[in-house]
């Protein structure tokens, strides 16, 4: 018998309960797609076979988390689950004060309202849709200070989420530090392809901001995934635990907004965590206006319990290695058959480079929107546009933003799909690639005012 050369690893869990999937025909999918205005956000979930729309709130909870739901203390005030969550945020993230929110954008809303004055500038390592909108609604202007490499899908920089310190210094010189309440630092950077920021860069950002009296606010939504990349890519971190690295990331920042629906393996939840008591006091007061009392922030007690347990599970080494390993597995498969994707492969998703996939389409024929629709039609797999539709319009000129990255995101929920689902996904992308030159673009026929990608509608050209 031939000897096996390599030892494989498998998911560090076994399956206890399953959810059945519906298979559909191409005709049924064409009907569903037309009814959804060629927008994958408007498809009904039951018409989807493999759902790679997002990793947000789509995770499979563990038996410990499900058991935790039964420990929900649904008191209006002072639920014991709040104190469990507070204890774990302090222990694993290191911030002193916690304000729970219903999800990430609840925290973004509160921190933006407190810290931003009209006319302020908020630099960030690339925008995120809801984060930038809350900054703008508070009267601020977002300024992209990510390194140029992040805008190039082919560039192999190991930390494409890094802040360009020169761009940050130039902004400080131009508008004055007093007009910059904070820098918004994401770990990892979603819109760049799930790319991490390095500890070295974070330290430098901290030092520069301290010199100018500017706060650092972390988007900690996928900071555990970022910690994994630091462990495997940054000198001196190979022997540190994910938990240690996570805490070090947070130690260079003053506050964090969190969408627990990602790293923390839950279906709903978020928080704002802070060290500054005065800002905390204001946030604790504001949360009662917009979310709920400061010991539940729009969540049920059981949701806070699932989050508290999720924090402990998220930093387990076997979990995070398998989570990112699954994404890498699909990425390597696609690269081996020549599919253009963002490199290096990021933490939570594969990003197809729609500009290169469909080079015959103009930017305003929405290549990424078109490709996401086509992948659904071919296979029932749901993905998401992350290009010109997601970028929206400039609030000054009213014109579209024309982002350099025109991408389709295949996002992997945590602990949900198997390697066979991954193989089917790669084969479906390959099938679309084979007939790519025949694919026609789209025109937008309905455009909502805010976060248009969620509800915009399209029709097929020609
Ligand atoms: O969806 P929320 O409101 O819990 O979180 C907003 C949010 C903030 N920051 C980052 C980096 C996100 O990725 C994020 C939400 N992301 C979604 C929904 C996604 O599909 O990527």
Boltz pocket constraint, residues with backbone or C-beta under 6 A from the ligand:
constraints:
  - pocket:
      binder: B
      contacts: [[A, 53], [A, 54], [A, 55], [A, 56], [A, 103], [A, 104], [A, 105], [A, 106], [A, 128], [A, 130], [A, 131], [A, 186], [A, 188], [A, 190], [A, 219], [A, 221], [A, 222], [A, 258], [A, 259], [A, 260], [A, 261], [A, 269], [A, 270]]
      max_distance: 6.0
